C-alpha cells in the first residue's frame, strides 16, 4: 500500500485491489447479494477498512469478511 502524504489518502496497488475485489465478489456469491445493495456497500467499506488498518494476510481478511 502506498501512502500519499500530500493528501494522507491510502491508495492500493493493482494486485492489492484485485485481491480485495475477489474477496468481495466471493462474499457476494456466498450471501447471494447484489453488488449494489446497502449490505454489499457496507461490506466493501469494511474490507477497505480492514486492509487500511493493517490486515494484509488474505486468509485473515477472508475470515474477518466471513464474520461480517
mmJSON file of the N, C-alpha and C atoms, coordinates in Angstrom:
{"data_MODEL":{"atom_site":{
"group_PDB":["ATOM","ATOM","ATOM","ATOM","ATOM","ATOM","ATOM","ATOM","ATOM","ATOM","ATOM","ATOM","ATOM","ATOM","ATOM","ATOM","ATOM","ATOM","ATOM","ATOM","ATOM","ATOM","ATOM","ATOM","ATOM","ATOM","ATOM","ATOM","ATOM","ATOM","ATOM","ATOM","ATOM","ATOM","ATOM","ATOM","ATOM","ATOM","ATOM","ATOM","ATOM","ATOM","ATOM","ATOM","ATOM","ATOM","ATOM","ATOM","ATOM","ATOM","ATOM","ATOM","ATOM","ATOM","ATOM","ATOM","ATOM","ATOM","ATOM","ATOM","ATOM","ATOM","ATOM","ATOM","ATOM","ATOM","ATOM","ATOM","ATOM","ATOM","ATOM","ATOM","ATOM","ATOM","ATOM","ATOM","ATOM","ATOM","ATOM","ATOM","ATOM","ATOM","ATOM","ATOM","ATOM","ATOM","ATOM","ATOM","ATOM","ATOM","ATOM","ATOM","ATOM","ATOM","ATOM","ATOM","ATOM","ATOM","ATOM","ATOM","ATOM","ATOM","ATOM","ATOM","ATOM","ATOM","ATOM","ATOM","ATOM","ATOM","ATOM","ATOM","ATOM","ATOM","ATOM","ATOM","ATOM","ATOM","ATOM","ATOM","ATOM","ATOM","ATOM","ATOM","ATOM","ATOM","ATOM","ATOM","ATOM","ATOM","ATOM","ATOM","ATOM","ATOM","ATOM","ATOM","ATOM","ATOM","ATOM","ATOM","ATOM","ATOM","ATOM","ATOM","ATOM","ATOM","ATOM","ATOM","ATOM","ATOM","ATOM","ATOM","ATOM","ATOM","ATOM","ATOM","ATOM","ATOM","ATOM","ATOM","ATOM","ATOM","ATOM","ATOM","ATOM","ATOM","ATOM","ATOM","ATOM","ATOM","ATOM","ATOM","ATOM","ATOM","ATOM","ATOM","ATOM","ATOM","ATOM","ATOM","ATOM","ATOM","ATOM","ATOM","ATOM","ATOM","ATOM","ATOM","ATOM","ATOM","ATOM","ATOM","ATOM","ATOM","ATOM","ATOM","ATOM","ATOM","ATOM","ATOM","ATOM","ATOM","ATOM","ATOM"],
"id":[1,2,3,4,5,6,7,8,9,10,11,12,13,14,15,16,17,18,19,20,21,22,23,24,25,26,27,28,29,30,31,32,33,34,35,36,37,38,39,40,41,42,43,44,45,46,47,48,49,50,51,52,53,54,55,56,57,58,59,60,61,62,63,64,65,66,67,68,69,70,71,72,73,74,75,76,77,78,79,80,81,82,83,84,85,86,87,88,89,90,91,92,93,94,95,96,97,98,99,100,101,102,103,104,105,106,107,108,109,110,111,112,113,114,115,116,117,118,119,120,121,122,123,124,125,126,127,128,129,130,131,132,133,134,135,136,137,138,139,140,141,142,143,144,145,146,147,148,149,150,151,152,153,154,155,156,157,158,159,160,161,162,163,164,165,166,167,168,169,170,171,172,173,174,175,176,177,178,179,180,181,182,183,184,185,186,187,188,189,190,191,192,193,194,195,196,197,198,199,200,201,202,203,204],
"type_symbol":["N","C","C","N","C","C","N","C","C","N","C","C","N","C","C","N","C","C","N","C","C","N","C","C","N","C","C","N","C","C","N","C","C","N","C","C","N","C","C","N","C","C","N","C","C","N","C","C","N","C","C","N","C","C","N","C","C","N","C","C","N","C","C","N","C","C","N","C","C","N","C","C","N","C","C","N","C","C","N","C","C","N","C","C","N","C","C","N","C","C","N","C","C","N","C","C","N","C","C","N","C","C","N","C","C","N","C","C","N","C","C","N","C","C","N","C","C","N","C","C","N","C","C","N","C","C","N","C","C","N","C","C","N","C","C","N","C","C","N","C","C","N","C","C","N","C","C","N","C","C","N","C","C","N","C","C","N","C","C","N","C","C","N","C","C","N","C","C","N","C","C","N","C","C","N","C","C","N","C","C","N","C","C","N","C","C","N","C","C","N","C","C","N","C","C","N","C","C","N","C","C","N","C","C"],
"label_atom_id":["N","CA","C","N","CA","C","N","CA","C","N","CA","C","N","CA","C","N","CA","C","N","CA","C","N","CA","C","N","CA","C","N","CA","C","N","CA","C","N","CA","C","N","CA","C","N","CA","C","N","CA","C","N","CA","C","N","CA","C","N","CA","C","N","CA","C","N","CA","C","N","CA","C","N","CA","C","N","CA","C","N","CA","C","N","CA","C","N","CA","C","N","CA","C","N","CA","C","N","CA","C","N","CA","C","N","CA","C","N","CA","C","N","CA","C","N","CA","C","N","CA","C","N","CA","C","N","CA","C","N","CA","C","N","CA","C","N","CA","C","N","CA","C","N","CA","C","N","CA","C","N","CA","C","N","CA","C","N","CA","C","N","CA","C","N","CA","C","N","CA","C","N","CA","C","N","CA","C","N","CA","C","N","CA","C","N","CA","C","N","CA","C","N","CA","C","N","CA","C","N","CA","C","N","CA","C","N","CA","C","N","CA","C","N","CA","C","N","CA","C","N","CA","C","N","CA","C","N","CA","C","N","CA","C","N","CA","C"],
"label_alt_id":[null,null,null,null,null,null,null,null,null,null,null,null,null,null,null,null,null,null,null,null,null,null,null,null,null,null,null,null,null,null,null,null,null,null,null,null,null,null,null,null,null,null,null,null,null,null,null,null,null,null,null,null,null,null,null,null,null,null,null,null,null,null,null,null,null,null,null,null,null,null,null,null,null,null,null,null,null,null,null,null,null,null,null,null,null,null,null,null,null,null,null,null,null,null,null,null,null,null,null,null,null,null,null,null,null,null,null,null,null,null,null,null,null,null,null,null,null,null,null,null,null,null,null,null,null,null,null,null,null,null,null,null,null,null,null,null,null,null,null,null,null,null,null,null,null,null,null,null,null,null,null,null,null,null,null,null,null,null,null,null,null,null,null,null,null,null,null,null,null,null,null,null,null,null,null,null,null,null,null,null,null,null,null,null,null,null,null,null,null,null,null,null,null,null,null,null,null,null,null,null,null,null,null,null],
"label_comp_id":["UNK","UNK","UNK","UNK","UNK","UNK","UNK","UNK","UNK","UNK","UNK","UNK","UNK","UNK","UNK","UNK","UNK","UNK","UNK","UNK","UNK","UNK","UNK","UNK","UNK","UNK","UNK","UNK","UNK","UNK","UNK","UNK","UNK","UNK","UNK","UNK","UNK","UNK","UNK","UNK","UNK","UNK","UNK","UNK","UNK","UNK","UNK","UNK","UNK","UNK","UNK","UNK","UNK","UNK","UNK","UNK","UNK","UNK","UNK","UNK","UNK","UNK","UNK","UNK","UNK","UNK","UNK","UNK","UNK","UNK","UNK","UNK","UNK","UNK","UNK","UNK","UNK","UNK","UNK","UNK","UNK","UNK","UNK","UNK","UNK","UNK","UNK","UNK","UNK","UNK","UNK","UNK","UNK","UNK","UNK","UNK","UNK","UNK","UNK","UNK","UNK","UNK","UNK","UNK","UNK","UNK","UNK","UNK","UNK","UNK","UNK","UNK","UNK","UNK","UNK","UNK","UNK","UNK","UNK","UNK","UNK","UNK","UNK","UNK","UNK","UNK","UNK","UNK","UNK","UNK","UNK","UNK","UNK","UNK","UNK","UNK","UNK","UNK","UNK","UNK","UNK","UNK","UNK","UNK","UNK","UNK","UNK","UNK","UNK","UNK","UNK","UNK","UNK","UNK","UNK","UNK","UNK","UNK","UNK","UNK","UNK","UNK","UNK","UNK","UNK","UNK","UNK","UNK","UNK","UNK","UNK","UNK","UNK","UNK","UNK","UNK","UNK","UNK","UNK","UNK","UNK","UNK","UNK","UNK","UNK","UNK","UNK","UNK","UNK","UNK","UNK","UNK","UNK","UNK","UNK","UNK","UNK","UNK","UNK","UNK","UNK","UNK","UNK","UNK"],
"label_asym_id":["A","A","A","A","A","A","A","A","A","A","A","A","A","A","A","A","A","A","A","A","A","A","A","A","A","A","A","A","A","A","A","A","A","A","A","A","A","A","A","A","A","A","A","A","A","A","A","A","A","A","A","A","A","A","A","A","A","A","A","A","A","A","A","A","A","A","A","A","A","A","A","A","A","A","A","A","A","A","A","A","A","A","A","A","A","A","A","A","A","A","A","A","A","A","A","A","A","A","A","A","A","A","A","A","A","A","A","A","A","A","A","A","A","A","A","A","A","A","A","A","A","A","A","A","A","A","A","A","A","A","A","A","A","A","A","A","A","A","A","A","A","A","A","A","A","A","A","A","A","A","A","A","A","A","A","A","A","A","A","A","A","A","A","A","A","A","A","A","A","A","A","A","A","A","A","A","A","A","A","A","A","A","A","A","A","A","A","A","A","A","A","A","A","A","A","A","A","A","A","A","A","A","A","A"],
"label_entity_id":["1","1","1","1","1","1","1","1","1","1","1","1","1","1","1","1","1","1","1","1","1","1","1","1","1","1","1","1","1","1","1","1","1","1","1","1","1","1","1","1","1","1","1","1","1","1","1","1","1","1","1","1","1","1","1","1","1","1","1","1","1","1","1","1","1","1","1","1","1","1","1","1","1","1","1","1","1","1","1","1","1","1","1","1","1","1","1","1","1","1","1","1","1","1","1","1","1","1","1","1","1","1","1","1","1","1","1","1","1","1","1","1","1","1","1","1","1","1","1","1","1","1","1","1","1","1","1","1","1","1","1","1","1","1","1","1","1","1","1","1","1","1","1","1","1","1","1","1","1","1","1","1","1","1","1","1","1","1","1","1","1","1","1","1","1","1","1","1","1","1","1","1","1","1","1","1","1","1","1","1","1","1","1","1","1","1","1","1","1","1","1","1","1","1","1","1","1","1","1","1","1","1","1","1"],
"label_seq_id":[1,1,1,2,2,2,3,3,3,4,4,4,5,5,5,6,6,6,7,7,7,8,8,8,9,9,9,10,10,10,11,11,11,12,12,12,13,13,13,14,14,14,15,15,15,16,16,16,17,17,17,18,18,18,19,19,19,20,20,20,21,21,21,22,22,22,23,23,23,24,24,24,25,25,25,26,26,26,27,27,27,28,28,28,29,29,29,30,30,30,31,31,31,32,32,32,33,33,33,34,34,34,35,35,35,36,36,36,37,37,37,38,38,38,39,39,39,40,40,40,41,41,41,42,42,42,43,43,43,44,44,44,45,45,45,46,46,46,47,47,47,48,48,48,49,49,49,50,50,50,51,51,51,52,52,52,53,53,53,54,54,54,55,55,55,56,56,56,57,57,57,58,58,58,59,59,59,60,60,60,61,61,61,62,62,62,63,63,63,64,64,64,65,65,65,66,66,66,67,67,67,68,68,68],
"pdbx_PDB_ins_code":[null,null,null,null,null,null,null,null,null,null,null,null,null,null,null,null,null,null,null,null,null,null,null,null,null,null,null,null,null,null,null,null,null,null,null,null,null,null,null,null,null,null,null,null,null,null,null,null,null,null,null,null,null,null,null,null,null,null,null,null,null,null,null,null,null,null,null,null,null,null,null,null,null,null,null,null,null,null,null,null,null,null,null,null,null,null,null,null,null,null,null,null,null,null,null,null,null,null,null,null,null,null,null,null,null,null,null,null,null,null,null,null,null,null,null,null,null,null,null,null,null,null,null,null,null,null,null,null,null,null,null,null,null,null,null,null,null,null,null,null,null,null,null,null,null,null,null,null,null,null,null,null,null,null,null,null,null,null,null,null,null,null,null,null,null,null,null,null,null,null,null,null,null,null,null,null,null,null,null,null,null,null,null,null,null,null,null,null,null,null,null,null,null,null,null,null,null,null,null,null,null,null,null,null],
"Cartn_x":[0.848,0.0,0.896,0.481,1.265,0.52,1.202,0.577,0.967,-0.029,0.194,0.183,1.35,1.437,0.866,0.678,0.086,-1.379,-2.064,-3.491,-3.818,-2.801,-2.994,-4.013,-4.163,-5.059,-4.252,-4.82,-4.171,-4.622,-3.689,-4.047,-3.558,-4.229,-3.904,-3.16,-2.229,-1.583,-2.584,-2.42,-3.374,-3.556,-2.472,-2.624,-3.384,-3.226,-3.994,-5.473,-5.765,-7.147,-7.805,-7.079,-7.632,-7.948,-7.039,-7.25,-8.502,-8.631,-9.787,-11.071,-11.005,-12.191,-12.636,-11.671,-12.005,-12.677,-12.186,-12.802,-14.219,-14.388,-15.708,-16.674,-16.236,-17.087,-17.457,-16.491,-16.735,-17.781,-17.655,-18.615,-20.01,-20.096,-21.4,-22.06,-21.286,-21.823,-22.282,-21.455,-21.813,-23.113,-23.315,-24.503,-25.662,-25.412,-26.399,-26.905,-25.951,-26.258,-25.985,-26.717,-26.429,-25.295,-24.451,-23.302,-23.698,-24.937,-25.329,-26.299,-26.449,-27.331,-26.583,-27.325,-26.736,-25.765,-26.112,-25.239,-23.919,-23.975,-22.75,-21.86,-22.465,-21.684,-21.014,-21.726,-21.147,-20.003,-20.174,-19.117,-17.883,-18.076,-16.946,-16.189,-16.921,-16.281,-15.512,-16.075,-15.407,-14.123,-14.165,-12.972,-11.875,-12.232,-11.249,-10.696,-11.566,-11.117,-10.143,-10.478,-9.595,-8.223,-8.228,-6.965,-6.161,-6.819,-6.122,-5.604,-6.21,-5.74,-4.64,-4.187,-3.023,-3.263,-4.504,-4.764,-4.389,-3.274,-2.745,-2.867,-2.899,-2.935,-4.298,-4.294,-5.537,-6.428,-5.851,-6.655,-7.3,-6.564,-7.123,-8.253,-8.037,-9.081,-10.332,-10.159,-11.306,-12.063,-11.35,-12.008,-12.815,-12.261,-12.972,-14.173,-14.028,-15.134,-16.274,-15.944,-16.985,-17.728,-17.072,-17.742,-18.606,-18.468,-19.182,-20.675],
"Cartn_y":[-1.165,0.0,1.23,2.219,3.438,4.585,5.356,6.491,7.769,8.537,9.829,10.869,11.336,12.256,13.634,13.962,15.262,15.297,14.161,14.129,13.191,12.453,11.452,10.386,10.129,9.078,7.83,6.701,5.444,5.009,4.53,4.004,2.569,1.796,0.387,0.13,-0.792,-1.268,-2.149,-2.3,-3.108,-4.534,-5.189,-6.557,-6.589,-5.553,-5.467,-5.262,-4.405,-4.146,-5.408,-6.156,-7.402,-8.392,-8.534,-9.465,-9.082,-7.806,-7.356,-7.502,-7.238,-7.375,-8.835,-9.743,-11.167,-11.608,-11.118,-11.45,-10.892,-9.673,-9.047,-9.836,-10.182,-10.951,-12.305,-12.955,-14.252,-14.115,-13.079,-12.857,-12.577,-11.846,-11.574,-12.865,-13.728,-15.0,-15.865,-15.943,-16.746,-16.272,-14.966,-14.401,-14.184,-14.362,-14.122,-12.68,-11.755,-10.333,-9.724,-8.675,-7.843,-6.902,-6.561,-5.702,-4.268,-3.886,-2.506,-2.39,-3.457,-3.362,-2.692,-2.21,-1.484,-2.359,-3.623,-4.534,-4.753,-4.852,-5.036,-3.803,-2.632,-1.404,-1.343,-1.784,-1.819,-2.827,-3.96,-4.968,-4.427,-3.749,-3.169,-2.17,-1.36,-0.395,-1.114,-2.203,-2.969,-3.609,-4.159,-4.761,-3.707,-2.548,-1.47,-1.029,-0.905,-0.512,-1.525,-2.804,-3.851,-3.771,-3.626,-3.585,-2.347,-1.212,0.031,0.073,-0.699,-0.717,-1.742,-2.359,-3.226,-4.709,-5.125,-6.546,-6.835,-7.507,-7.729,-9.181,-10.117,-11.528,-11.888,-12.519,-12.844,-13.758,-14.739,-15.648,-14.917,-14.008,-13.223,-12.324,-11.683,-10.825,-11.626,-12.777,-13.6,-14.076,-14.46,-14.891,-13.75,-12.553,-11.401,-11.029,-11.152,-10.853,-11.836,-13.095,-14.111,-13.903,-13.285,-12.997,-11.739,-10.97,-9.701,-9.952],
"Cartn_z":[0.0,0.0,0.0,-0.74,-0.884,-0.212,0.601,1.282,0.564,0.172,-0.459,0.661,1.069,2.202,1.897,0.635,0.311,0.705,0.585,0.895,2.044,2.528,3.582,3.2,1.921,1.461,1.155,1.479,1.156,-0.229,-1.008,-2.314,-2.392,-3.195,-3.326,-4.621,-4.547,-5.761,-6.505,-7.825,-8.598,-8.067,-7.646,-7.141,-5.817,-4.991,-3.749,-4.058,-5.023,-5.406,-5.955,-6.78,-7.328,-6.211,-5.259,-4.155,-3.362,-3.038,-2.27,-3.069,-4.364,-5.216,-5.308,-5.42,-5.465,-4.167,-3.045,-1.757,-1.67,-2.121,-2.121,-2.997,-4.204,-5.118,-4.529,-3.891,-3.255,-2.15,-1.342,-0.257,-0.809,-1.91,-2.524,-2.982,-3.614,-4.103,-2.929,-1.886,-0.712,-0.074,-0.057,0.593,-0.371,-1.645,-2.702,-2.661,-2.535,-2.516,-3.88,-4.186,-5.35,-4.969,-5.928,-5.612,-5.279,-5.588,-5.312,-4.134,-3.343,-2.177,-1.016,-0.059,1.072,1.867,2.051,2.801,2.067,0.744,-0.041,0.058,0.05,0.194,1.568,2.599,3.945,4.003,3.341,3.297,2.582,1.471,0.737,1.616,2.344,3.248,4.348,4.858,5.919,5.403,4.198,3.6,3.466,2.95,2.786,4.138,5.136,6.478,7.063,6.933,7.457,6.806,5.492,4.761,5.142,5.255,5.567,6.997,7.891,9.273,9.492,8.412,8.522,8.38,8.18,7.955,6.505,6.305,4.959,4.499,5.442,5.09,4.504,3.34,2.647,3.482,4.154,4.975,6.148,6.768,7.871,7.382,6.24,5.674,5.366,4.73,4.355,5.594,6.637,7.876,8.484,8.491,9.045,8.189,6.89,5.981,6.207,6.383,6.59,7.905,8.893,10.168,10.085,9.029,8.895,8.757],
"occupancy":[1.0,1.0,1.0,1.0,1.0,1.0,1.0,1.0,1.0,1.0,1.0,1.0,1.0,1.0,1.0,1.0,1.0,1.0,1.0,1.0,1.0,1.0,1.0,1.0,1.0,1.0,1.0,1.0,1.0,1.0,1.0,1.0,1.0,1.0,1.0,1.0,1.0,1.0,1.0,1.0,1.0,1.0,1.0,1.0,1.0,1.0,1.0,1.0,1.0,1.0,1.0,1.0,1.0,1.0,1.0,1.0,1.0,1.0,1.0,1.0,1.0,1.0,1.0,1.0,1.0,1.0,1.0,1.0,1.0,1.0,1.0,1.0,1.0,1.0,1.0,1.0,1.0,1.0,1.0,1.0,1.0,1.0,1.0,1.0,1.0,1.0,1.0,1.0,1.0,1.0,1.0,1.0,1.0,1.0,1.0,1.0,1.0,1.0,1.0,1.0,1.0,1.0,1.0,1.0,1.0,1.0,1.0,1.0,1.0,1.0,1.0,1.0,1.0,1.0,1.0,1.0,1.0,1.0,1.0,1.0,1.0,1.0,1.0,1.0,1.0,1.0,1.0,1.0,1.0,1.0,1.0,1.0,1.0,1.0,1.0,1.0,1.0,1.0,1.0,1.0,1.0,1.0,1.0,1.0,1.0,1.0,1.0,1.0,1.0,1.0,1.0,1.0,1.0,1.0,1.0,1.0,1.0,1.0,1.0,1.0,1.0,1.0,1.0,1.0,1.0,1.0,1.0,1.0,1.0,1.0,1.0,1.0,1.0,1.0,1.0,1.0,1.0,1.0,1.0,1.0,1.0,1.0,1.0,1.0,1.0,1.0,1.0,1.0,1.0,1.0,1.0,1.0,1.0,1.0,1.0,1.0,1.0,1.0,1.0,1.0,1.0,1.0,1.0,1.0],
"B_iso_or_equiv":[0.0,0.0,0.0,0.0,0.0,0.0,0.0,0.0,0.0,0.0,0.0,0.0,0.0,0.0,0.0,0.0,0.0,0.0,0.0,0.0,0.0,0.0,0.0,0.0,0.0,0.0,0.0,0.0,0.0,0.0,0.0,0.0,0.0,0.0,0.0,0.0,0.0,0.0,0.0,0.0,0.0,0.0,0.0,0.0,0.0,0.0,0.0,0.0,0.0,0.0,0.0,0.0,0.0,0.0,0.0,0.0,0.0,0.0,0.0,0.0,0.0,0.0,0.0,0.0,0.0,0.0,0.0,0.0,0.0,0.0,0.0,0.0,0.0,0.0,0.0,0.0,0.0,0.0,0.0,0.0,0.0,0.0,0.0,0.0,0.0,0.0,0.0,0.0,0.0,0.0,0.0,0.0,0.0,0.0,0.0,0.0,0.0,0.0,0.0,0.0,0.0,0.0,0.0,0.0,0.0,0.0,0.0,0.0,0.0,0.0,0.0,0.0,0.0,0.0,0.0,0.0,0.0,0.0,0.0,0.0,0.0,0.0,0.0,0.0,0.0,0.0,0.0,0.0,0.0,0.0,0.0,0.0,0.0,0.0,0.0,0.0,0.0,0.0,0.0,0.0,0.0,0.0,0.0,0.0,0.0,0.0,0.0,0.0,0.0,0.0,0.0,0.0,0.0,0.0,0.0,0.0,0.0,0.0,0.0,0.0,0.0,0.0,0.0,0.0,0.0,0.0,0.0,0.0,0.0,0.0,0.0,0.0,0.0,0.0,0.0,0.0,0.0,0.0,0.0,0.0,0.0,0.0,0.0,0.0,0.0,0.0,0.0,0.0,0.0,0.0,0.0,0.0,0.0,0.0,0.0,0.0,0.0,0.0,0.0,0.0,0.0,0.0,0.0,0.0],
"pdbx_formal_charge":[null,null,null,null,null,null,null,null,null,null,null,null,null,null,null,null,null,null,null,null,null,null,null,null,null,null,null,null,null,null,null,null,null,null,null,null,null,null,null,null,null,null,null,null,null,null,null,null,null,null,null,null,null,null,null,null,null,null,null,null,null,null,null,null,null,null,null,null,null,null,null,null,null,null,null,null,null,null,null,null,null,null,null,null,null,null,null,null,null,null,null,null,null,null,null,null,null,null,null,null,null,null,null,null,null,null,null,null,null,null,null,null,null,null,null,null,null,null,null,null,null,null,null,null,null,null,null,null,null,null,null,null,null,null,null,null,null,null,null,null,null,null,null,null,null,null,null,null,null,null,null,null,null,null,null,null,null,null,null,null,null,null,null,null,null,null,null,null,null,null,null,null,null,null,null,null,null,null,null,null,null,null,null,null,null,null,null,null,null,null,null,null,null,null,null,null,null,null,null,null,null,null,null,null],
"auth_seq_id":[1,1,1,2,2,2,3,3,3,4,4,4,5,5,5,6,6,6,7,7,7,8,8,8,9,9,9,10,10,10,11,11,11,12,12,12,13,13,13,14,14,14,15,15,15,16,16,16,17,17,17,18,18,18,19,19,19,20,20,20,21,21,21,22,22,22,23,23,23,24,24,24,25,25,25,26,26,26,27,27,27,28,28,28,29,29,29,30,30,30,31,31,31,32,32,32,33,33,33,34,34,34,35,35,35,36,36,36,37,37,37,38,38,38,39,39,39,40,40,40,41,41,41,42,42,42,43,43,43,44,44,44,45,45,45,46,46,46,47,47,47,48,48,48,49,49,49,50,50,50,51,51,51,52,52,52,53,53,53,54,54,54,55,55,55,56,56,56,57,57,57,58,58,58,59,59,59,60,60,60,61,61,61,62,62,62,63,63,63,64,64,64,65,65,65,66,66,66,67,67,67,68,68,68],
"auth_comp_id":["UNK","UNK","UNK","UNK","UNK","UNK","UNK","UNK","UNK","UNK","UNK","UNK","UNK","UNK","UNK","UNK","UNK","UNK","UNK","UNK","UNK","UNK","UNK","UNK","UNK","UNK","UNK","UNK","UNK","UNK","UNK","UNK","UNK","UNK","UNK","UNK","UNK","UNK","UNK","UNK","UNK","UNK","UNK","UNK","UNK","UNK","UNK","UNK","UNK","UNK","UNK","UNK","UNK","UNK","UNK","UNK","UNK","UNK","UNK","UNK","UNK","UNK","UNK","UNK","UNK","UNK","UNK","UNK","UNK","UNK","UNK","UNK","UNK","UNK","UNK","UNK","UNK","UNK","UNK","UNK","UNK","UNK","UNK","UNK","UNK","UNK","UNK","UNK","UNK","UNK","UNK","UNK","UNK","UNK","UNK","UNK","UNK","UNK","UNK","UNK","UNK","UNK","UNK","UNK","UNK","UNK","UNK","UNK","UNK","UNK","UNK","UNK","UNK","UNK","UNK","UNK","UNK","UNK","UNK","UNK","UNK","UNK","UNK","UNK","UNK","UNK","UNK","UNK","UNK","UNK","UNK","UNK","UNK","UNK","UNK","UNK","UNK","UNK","UNK","UNK","UNK","UNK","UNK","UNK","UNK","UNK","UNK","UNK","UNK","UNK","UNK","UNK","UNK","UNK","UNK","UNK","UNK","UNK","UNK","UNK","UNK","UNK","UNK","UNK","UNK","UNK","UNK","UNK","UNK","UNK","UNK","UNK","UNK","UNK","UNK","UNK","UNK","UNK","UNK","UNK","UNK","UNK","UNK","UNK","UNK","UNK","UNK","UNK","UNK","UNK","UNK","UNK","UNK","UNK","UNK","UNK","UNK","UNK","UNK","UNK","UNK","UNK","UNK","UNK"],
"auth_asym_id":["A","A","A","A","A","A","A","A","A","A","A","A","A","A","A","A","A","A","A","A","A","A","A","A","A","A","A","A","A","A","A","A","A","A","A","A","A","A","A","A","A","A","A","A","A","A","A","A","A","A","A","A","A","A","A","A","A","A","A","A","A","A","A","A","A","A","A","A","A","A","A","A","A","A","A","A","A","A","A","A","A","A","A","A","A","A","A","A","A","A","A","A","A","A","A","A","A","A","A","A","A","A","A","A","A","A","A","A","A","A","A","A","A","A","A","A","A","A","A","A","A","A","A","A","A","A","A","A","A","A","A","A","A","A","A","A","A","A","A","A","A","A","A","A","A","A","A","A","A","A","A","A","A","A","A","A","A","A","A","A","A","A","A","A","A","A","A","A","A","A","A","A","A","A","A","A","A","A","A","A","A","A","A","A","A","A","A","A","A","A","A","A","A","A","A","A","A","A","A","A","A","A","A","A"],
"auth_atom_id":["N","CA","C","N","CA","C","N","CA","C","N","CA","C","N","CA","C","N","CA","C","N","CA","C","N","CA","C","N","CA","C","N","CA","C","N","CA","C","N","CA","C","N","CA","C","N","CA","C","N","CA","C","N","CA","C","N","CA","C","N","CA","C","N","CA","C","N","CA","C","N","CA","C","N","CA","C","N","CA","C","N","CA","C","N","CA","C","N","CA","C","N","CA","C","N","CA","C","N","CA","C","N","CA","C","N","CA","C","N","CA","C","N","CA","C","N","CA","C","N","CA","C","N","CA","C","N","CA","C","N","CA","C","N","CA","C","N","CA","C","N","CA","C","N","CA","C","N","CA","C","N","CA","C","N","CA","C","N","CA","C","N","CA","C","N","CA","C","N","CA","C","N","CA","C","N","CA","C","N","CA","C","N","CA","C","N","CA","C","N","CA","C","N","CA","C","N","CA","C","N","CA","C","N","CA","C","N","CA","C","N","CA","C","N","CA","C","N","CA","C","N","CA","C","N","CA","C","N","CA","C","N","CA","C","N","CA","C"],
"pdbx_PDB_model_num":[1,1,1,1,1,1,1,1,1,1,1,1,1,1,1,1,1,1,1,1,1,1,1,1,1,1,1,1,1,1,1,1,1,1,1,1,1,1,1,1,1,1,1,1,1,1,1,1,1,1,1,1,1,1,1,1,1,1,1,1,1,1,1,1,1,1,1,1,1,1,1,1,1,1,1,1,1,1,1,1,1,1,1,1,1,1,1,1,1,1,1,1,1,1,1,1,1,1,1,1,1,1,1,1,1,1,1,1,1,1,1,1,1,1,1,1,1,1,1,1,1,1,1,1,1,1,1,1,1,1,1,1,1,1,1,1,1,1,1,1,1,1,1,1,1,1,1,1,1,1,1,1,1,1,1,1,1,1,1,1,1,1,1,1,1,1,1,1,1,1,1,1,1,1,1,1,1,1,1,1,1,1,1,1,1,1,1,1,1,1,1,1,1,1,1,1,1,1,1,1,1,1,1,1]
}}}
